[in-house]
Amino acid sequence: MLYHIFYPLSSDYSFLNVFRYITFRSAYSGITALAFSMLMGRMVIRMLRMFQVGEKIRGDGPKSHLVKSGTPTMGGLLILSTLIASTLLWADLTNPYIWLVLTATVGFGVIGFMDDVMKLRKDEGMTAKVKLALQILLSLAIGIYLIYFDPSRSEYATRLYVPIFKEFQPDLGIWYLLLVVITIVGTSNAVNLTDGLDGLAIGPIIIATITYTMILYLCGHFNFAEYLRIQHIKDAGEIAVFSSAVIGAGLGFLWFNAYPAQIFMGDVGSLSLGGLLGTIAVIAKHELLLLLVGGIFVIEALSVIIQVGYFKYTNGKRFFKMAPLHHHFEHTGWAEPKVIVRFWIVAVVLAMIGLSTLKMR
């Protein structure tokens, strides 16, 4: 909105030319989202308490978590409202990718919101089949648009770009649509599984989003893309304005979600953040890199798969003390803050390695 108001005036007022630059608008998009989050945070917490939107702690979880019962949840509404408002203020709203990532964010947010509301009313959320079906339908719509309705991607829409190997770019054809669904749905649910400790999920989300903000800017800049030999994606750089808003909103939420948490994000937050991260990775044509950059989410999801598989194979034995993996470390004696910070450190290292692959081609 601000871009459309002030940039046309730059011919008369030269200082307004700064609205032309993605770097300027990205920076202030993040600052705006952070400011909104800080200003609205306590109000949102009070409202959630007033409506008795509190977390219900499962009895089979770590006993130390029982004290968290009643902590306001569905704090993802704070994240979504601030990042959407900031994006609408600072982004070029004629850019189709902006509307695509906003659609993914709102769509997965609605699924998470419905799940949270059902948990509050019936103690049980949406069934896994229904939730998965809705996620797949939304991911299919995103993939279909990118493959068949985005003319700027027609030459490379179904190609798979493999980190490090610059010449190996297989064309997956219709199977690329399956990759899109797996990437977006898998990331959404992996973030949801990771959201089990105070600040655990939002930290790696911020780290991964910072990484993809850099990647998007490089992909959207022809000269940088040519130099790094990565696919130039016309108009993708503008998504940096959106992803910066995600970072700012995430930092603002972390202020209230840090240990001991005053608010939890709920499924409305975790599903939407995972969905938007997966969508960004698909738009940037760096889907496989998400396995590394979002490695914490991958590890957490794998720990659940391994635990369930091992439990069934051995007729009741457990591979980990508890899954997801963060609970395993709690059961080995690690304090909750130690688990959180160490997972953040791993996330930073994985993100740095991921960025280094851009040059290793």
C-alpha positions as CSV (number, residue, x, y, z in Angstrom):
1,M,0.0,0.0,0.0
2,L,2.8,2.5,1.0
3,Y,4.7,1.4,-2.2
4,H,1.7,2.3,-4.4
5,I,1.1,5.6,-2.6
6,F,4.6,7.0,-2.3
7,Y,6.7,5.5,-5.2
8,P,4.6,7.3,-7.9
9,L,5.5,10.6,-6.1
10,S,9.2,9.9,-6.4
11,S,9.3,11.9,-9.7
12,D,8.4,15.0,-7.7
13,Y,10.1,14.1,-4.4
14,S,13.3,12.3,-5.1
15,F,13.7,11.0,-1.5
16,L,10.7,8.8,-2.0
17,N,12.7,6.8,-4.6
18,V,13.7,4.6,-1.7
19,F,10.3,2.8,-2.0
20,R,11.6,1.4,-5.2
21,Y,14.2,-0.8,-3.4
22,I,13.2,-4.2,-2.1
23,T,16.0,-4.0,0.6
24,F,14.4,-0.8,2.0
25,R,10.9,-2.1,2.1
26,S,12.0,-5.5,3.4
27,A,13.8,-3.9,6.3
28,Y,10.8,-1.8,7.3
29,S,8.4,-4.6,6.7
30,G,10.2,-6.6,9.4
31,I,10.4,-3.6,11.7
32,T,6.7,-2.8,11.3
33,A,5.7,-6.5,12.0
34,L,7.9,-6.5,15.1
35,A,6.4,-3.2,16.3
36,F,2.9,-4.4,15.7
37,S,3.6,-7.7,17.6
38,M,5.1,-5.9,20.6
39,L,2.2,-3.4,20.7
40,M,-0.5,-6.1,20.3
41,G,1.1,-9.0,22.2
42,R,-0.2,-8.2,25.7
43,M,-3.6,-7.3,24.4
44,V,-3.9,-10.6,22.5
45,I,-2.8,-12.5,25.6
46,R,-5.5,-10.8,27.7
47,M,-8.2,-11.5,25.1
48,L,-7.2,-15.2,24.9
49,R,-7.4,-15.4,28.7
50,M,-10.7,-13.7,28.7
51,F,-12.2,-16.2,26.3
52,Q,-10.4,-19.0,28.2
53,V,-8.4,-20.1,25.2
54,G,-5.9,-22.1,27.2
55,E,-3.5,-25.0,26.4
56,K,-4.6,-28.4,27.5
57,I,-1.6,-30.5,28.5
58,R,-1.7,-34.2,27.7
59,G,-1.2,-36.5,30.7
60,D,1.2,-38.8,28.8
61,G,3.7,-35.9,28.2
62,P,6.5,-34.8,30.4
63,K,5.3,-34.1,34.0
64,S,7.2,-30.8,34.1
65,H,4.8,-29.5,31.4
66,L,1.7,-29.8,33.6
67,V,2.4,-26.3,35.0
68,K,1.8,-24.9,31.5
69,S,-1.9,-26.0,31.5
70,G,-4.1,-23.0,30.9
71,T,-1.4,-20.9,29.2
72,P,-3.1,-18.9,26.4
73,T,-2.8,-20.7,23.0
74,M,-3.7,-19.8,19.4
75,G,-1.0,-17.1,19.6
76,G,-0.5,-17.8,15.9
77,L,-3.2,-15.2,15.4
78,L,-0.8,-12.6,16.6
79,I,1.8,-13.7,14.1
80,L,-0.5,-13.9,11.2
81,S,-2.3,-10.6,11.8
82,T,1.0,-8.7,12.1
83,L,2.8,-10.3,9.2
84,I,-0.2,-9.9,6.9
85,A,-0.7,-6.2,7.9
86,S,3.0,-5.4,7.4
87,T,3.1,-7.2,4.0
88,L,0.1,-5.3,2.8
89,L,1.7,-2.0,3.9
90,W,5.1,-2.5,2.3
91,A,4.8,-5.0,-0.6
92,D,4.2,-4.4,-4.2
93,L,0.6,-5.7,-4.3
94,T,0.7,-6.2,-8.1
95,N,3.2,-9.0,-7.6
96,P,1.4,-12.4,-7.9
97,Y,3.9,-14.2,-5.6
98,I,2.9,-11.9,-2.8
99,W,-0.7,-13.0,-3.1
100,L,0.3,-16.7,-3.5
101,V,2.3,-16.7,-0.2
102,L,-0.5,-14.8,1.5
103,T,-3.0,-17.4,0.3
104,A,-0.8,-20.2,1.6
105,T,-0.4,-18.5,4.9
106,V,-4.1,-17.7,5.4
107,G,-5.2,-21.1,4.0
108,F,-3.0,-23.2,6.4
109,G,-3.8,-20.7,9.2
110,V,-7.6,-21.4,8.7
111,I,-6.9,-25.2,8.9
112,G,-5.0,-24.7,12.1
113,F,-7.6,-22.4,13.5
114,M,-10.4,-24.9,12.9
115,D,-8.2,-27.6,14.5
116,D,-7.6,-25.4,17.6
117,V,-11.2,-24.5,18.0
118,M,-12.3,-28.1,17.8
119,K,-9.7,-29.0,20.4
120,L,-11.1,-26.3,22.7
121,R,-14.7,-27.5,22.2
122,K,-14.4,-31.3,22.1
123,D,-10.9,-32.0,23.5
124,E,-10.2,-33.5,20.1
125,G,-9.1,-31.6,17.1
126,M,-9.8,-32.3,13.4
127,T,-9.2,-35.9,12.4
128,A,-5.8,-36.5,10.8
129,K,-7.4,-37.6,7.5
130,V,-9.5,-34.4,7.2
131,K,-6.6,-32.2,8.1
132,L,-4.3,-33.9,5.7
133,A,-6.9,-33.8,2.9
134,L,-7.3,-30.0,3.3
135,Q,-3.5,-29.5,3.4
136,I,-3.1,-31.5,0.2
137,L,-5.9,-29.7,-1.6
138,L,-4.3,-26.3,-0.8
139,S,-0.8,-27.5,-1.7
140,L,-2.2,-28.8,-5.0
141,A,-3.7,-25.5,-5.8
142,I,-0.4,-23.7,-5.2
143,G,1.5,-26.3,-7.3
144,I,-1.0,-26.1,-10.2
145,Y,-0.8,-22.3,-10.3
146,L,3.0,-22.4,-10.4
147,I,3.2,-25.1,-13.1
148,Y,0.3,-24.1,-15.3
149,F,-0.7,-20.5,-14.6
150,D,2.6,-18.7,-14.2
151,P,3.9,-18.0,-17.7
152,S,7.2,-16.6,-16.3
153,R,8.1,-20.2,-15.1
154,S,7.1,-22.1,-18.2
155,E,10.7,-23.0,-19.1
156,Y,11.7,-24.4,-15.7
157,A,8.4,-25.0,-13.8
158,T,8.8,-28.7,-13.4
159,R,12.6,-28.9,-13.1
160,L,14.2,-30.1,-9.9
161,Y,17.3,-28.1,-8.9
162,V,19.7,-30.2,-6.8
163,P,22.1,-28.4,-4.4
164,I,25.7,-28.4,-5.5
165,F,25.1,-30.2,-8.8
166,K,24.6,-27.3,-11.3
167,E,24.2,-29.5,-14.4
168,F,21.9,-32.1,-12.8
169,Q,18.4,-30.6,-13.3
170,P,15.9,-33.4,-14.1
171,D,12.5,-32.5,-15.4
172,L,10.0,-34.2,-13.3
173,G,7.0,-33.4,-15.4
174,I,3.7,-34.0,-13.6
175,W,5.6,-35.7,-10.7
176,Y,6.8,-32.2,-9.8
177,L,3.3,-31.5,-8.5
178,L,3.8,-34.4,-6.0
179,L,7.1,-32.8,-4.8
180,V,5.2,-29.5,-4.2
181,V,2.6,-31.3,-2.1
182,I,5.2,-33.2,-0.1
183,T,7.3,-30.1,0.5
184,I,4.5,-27.9,1.7
185,V,2.4,-30.4,3.6
186,G,5.5,-32.1,5.1
187,T,7.0,-28.7,6.3
188,S,3.6,-27.7,7.7
189,N,3.3,-30.8,9.8
190,A,6.9,-31.0,10.7
191,V,6.8,-27.5,12.2
192,N,3.6,-28.6,14.1
193,L,5.5,-31.5,15.6
194,T,8.4,-29.3,16.6
195,D,6.1,-26.9,18.5
196,G,6.4,-28.6,21.9
197,L,8.6,-26.4,24.0
198,D,8.6,-22.6,24.7
199,G,10.1,-20.9,21.7
200,L,11.4,-24.1,20.2
201,A,9.5,-23.9,16.8
202,I,9.6,-20.1,16.3
203,G,13.4,-19.9,16.6
204,P,14.2,-22.3,13.7
205,I,11.3,-20.7,11.7
206,I,13.0,-17.3,12.0
207,I,16.4,-18.8,11.1
208,A,15.0,-20.7,8.1
209,T,13.1,-17.6,6.9
210,I,16.1,-15.4,7.2
211,T,18.0,-17.9,5.0
212,Y,15.2,-18.1,2.4
213,T,14.9,-14.3,2.4
214,M,18.5,-14.1,1.2
215,I,17.9,-16.9,-1.3
216,L,14.8,-15.1,-2.7
217,Y,16.6,-11.9,-3.1
218,L,19.4,-13.6,-4.9
219,C,17.1,-15.5,-7.2
220,G,15.1,-12.4,-8.0
221,H,18.2,-10.4,-9.0
222,F,19.4,-11.4,-12.5
223,N,23.1,-10.6,-12.0
224,F,23.4,-12.4,-8.6
225,A,21.5,-15.4,-10.0
226,E,23.8,-15.6,-13.0
227,Y,26.9,-15.3,-10.8
228,L,25.8,-18.0,-8.5
229,R,24.4,-20.1,-11.3
230,I,21.0,-20.5,-9.7
231,Q,17.7,-20.1,-11.5
232,H,16.7,-16.5,-12.0
233,I,13.1,-16.2,-10.9
234,K,11.4,-13.0,-12.2
235,D,9.6,-11.1,-9.4
236,A,10.6,-13.5,-6.7
237,G,12.7,-10.9,-4.9
238,E,9.5,-9.1,-3.8
239,I,8.7,-12.1,-1.5
240,A,11.6,-10.8,0.6
241,V,9.2,-8.1,1.8
242,F,6.8,-10.8,3.0
243,S,9.5,-13.1,4.5
244,S,10.9,-10.1,6.4
245,A,7.5,-9.5,7.9
246,V,7.5,-13.2,9.0
247,I,10.8,-12.6,10.7
248,G,9.6,-9.5,12.5
249,A,6.3,-11.1,13.5
250,G,8.2,-14.1,14.7
251,L,10.6,-12.1,16.8
252,G,7.7,-10.2,18.3
253,F,5.9,-13.4,19.2
254,L,9.2,-14.9,20.6
255,W,9.2,-12.0,23.1
256,F,6.1,-13.5,24.7
257,N,6.8,-17.1,23.8
258,A,10.3,-17.4,25.3
259,Y,10.7,-19.6,28.3
260,P,8.6,-19.4,30.5
261,A,6.0,-18.8,27.7
262,Q,3.1,-16.4,28.2
263,I,1.5,-17.6,25.0
264,F,1.7,-20.6,22.7
265,M,1.2,-20.4,18.9
266,G,-1.2,-23.3,18.5
267,D,-1.9,-25.1,15.3
268,V,-3.1,-21.8,13.7
269,G,0.5,-20.7,14.0
270,S,2.6,-23.8,13.4
271,L,0.6,-25.1,10.4
272,S,0.6,-21.7,8.7
273,L,4.3,-21.0,9.4
274,G,5.2,-24.4,8.1
275,G,3.0,-24.0,5.0
276,L,4.4,-20.6,4.1
277,L,8.0,-21.8,4.5
278,G,7.3,-24.7,2.2
279,T,5.6,-22.4,-0.3
280,I,8.6,-20.0,-0.3
281,A,11.0,-22.9,-0.9
282,V,8.9,-24.1,-3.9
283,I,8.7,-20.6,-5.4
284,A,12.4,-20.2,-5.0
285,K,13.1,-23.6,-6.7
286,H,15.1,-24.7,-3.6
287,E,12.8,-27.4,-2.4
288,L,15.6,-29.9,-1.6
289,L,17.6,-27.3,0.3
290,L,14.7,-27.1,2.8
291,L,15.8,-30.5,4.0
292,L,19.0,-28.9,5.3
293,V,17.8,-25.3,6.1
294,G,14.8,-26.7,8.0
295,G,16.8,-29.7,9.3
296,I,15.4,-29.3,12.8
297,F,11.9,-29.9,11.5
298,V,13.1,-32.8,9.5
299,I,14.8,-34.4,12.5
300,E,11.8,-33.9,14.7
301,A,9.4,-35.4,12.1
302,L,11.8,-38.4,11.5
303,S,12.0,-39.0,15.3
304,V,8.2,-39.5,15.4
305,I,8.2,-41.8,12.3
306,I,11.1,-43.9,13.8
307,Q,9.3,-44.1,17.2
308,V,6.0,-45.2,15.7
309,G,7.6,-47.7,13.3
310,Y,9.9,-49.2,16.0
311,F,7.0,-49.4,18.4
312,K,4.9,-51.4,16.0
313,Y,7.8,-53.6,14.8
314,T,8.9,-54.5,18.3
315,N,5.4,-54.9,19.7
316,G,5.6,-52.0,22.2
317,K,9.3,-51.1,22.6
318,R,10.4,-47.5,22.2
319,F,13.4,-46.3,20.2
320,F,13.4,-42.9,22.0
321,K,12.4,-42.2,25.6
322,M,9.7,-40.0,24.0
323,A,9.0,-38.5,20.7
324,P,9.3,-35.9,19.2
325,L,13.0,-35.7,19.8
326,H,12.9,-32.7,22.1
327,H,11.0,-34.7,24.7
328,H,13.6,-37.4,24.5
329,F,16.2,-35.0,25.6
330,E,14.0,-33.7,28.4
331,H,13.7,-37.3,29.7
332,T,17.5,-37.7,29.7
333,G,17.7,-34.8,32.1
334,W,18.2,-31.7,29.9
335,A,16.4,-28.6,31.2
336,E,13.9,-27.2,28.8
337,P,15.9,-24.0,28.1
338,K,19.0,-26.1,27.3
339,V,17.0,-28.2,24.7
340,I,15.6,-25.0,23.1
341,V,18.9,-23.1,22.8
342,R,20.8,-26.2,21.5
343,F,18.2,-26.9,18.9
344,W,18.5,-23.2,17.8
345,I,22.3,-23.6,17.5
346,V,21.9,-26.6,15.3
347,A,19.3,-24.7,13.2
348,V,21.8,-21.9,12.7
349,V,24.6,-24.3,11.7
350,L,22.4,-26.1,9.2
351,A,21.2,-22.7,7.7
352,M,24.8,-21.6,7.2
353,I,25.7,-24.9,5.5
354,G,22.6,-24.5,3.3
355,L,23.6,-21.0,2.2
356,S,27.2,-22.3,1.4
357,T,25.7,-24.7,-1.1
358,L,24.7,-21.8,-3.3
359,K,28.4,-21.2,-4.1
360,M,29.3,-24.9,-4.2
361,R,28.0,-25.5,-7.8
